[in-house]
Amino acid sequence: MSQDSARRLPWLRILAEGAVIVVSILLALTADAWWEGVQERRTEARYLTALLADVEEVIGEAERTIEEEEERITYASELVAQLRDSAAPSDSALIGMIFDVGVFNTLRSNLDVYSDLVGSGRVTILSDAAVRQTLSELRYAMDLESRLLWTLVDRFQVDLPTLLETAVAQENDLGRRLVLSTQVAIRQRQLLIRIKGQVLEAGRAAREALLTAGAAES
């Protein structure tokens, strides 16, 4: 190509067309990123609403089971008084009452939506740090409550038969031994109430964080 031909090339038009192409690409990428962000925020909003429903269920269950545990403490205290009474019920009736005292109520809610997000590695879709933190703390409190409850249940199932067998074999006063066992059960239940109280507190904090982040109440 001669120098004269090179001079005749429309460099300004070529540069302008190139700039238009670059700008078009950048605009397309920006639009894609914007639309992806919109989709993520919509997905997050659905998760926030679902999480709020799960948390509300946990709060309601925690309140209910705390009330039930308090009622069983009252029942157990009345049982202790009967065990100390000379006119206490028969041994078979007492054993049935003791087993009633040994019934513990666990939280059945599992925070399924949060567990799925954590398990799939998508928990980062929750953009609010307070939401992630409070849900993590709620999950921890619920796990602690579950571990404690099953420990108490296992101990009760193992200890009571042994207690009864020992009392019969040694011809000891069954009522006196059951008083001690029931008093231990009362203290264990009081501990469980405190742990359930931590679940309730964590649940309320998570609910507040979710509402602040824009979760829609169902």
RATA-V51563 format. One record per pair of residues at least 12 apart in sequence whose C-alpha atoms are under 6 Angstrom apart, sorted by the first residue. I is the first residue (numbers start at 0). GAP is how many residues later the second one is. Records with the same first field share a line. If there is no record, write none. Layout:
I->GAP / GAP
This chain:
47->167
48->166 / 167
53->57
57->51
58->141 / 144
61->138
65->127
72->113
79->99
82->92
130->78 / 79
133->72
134->71
137->64 / 65
140->58
141->57
144->50
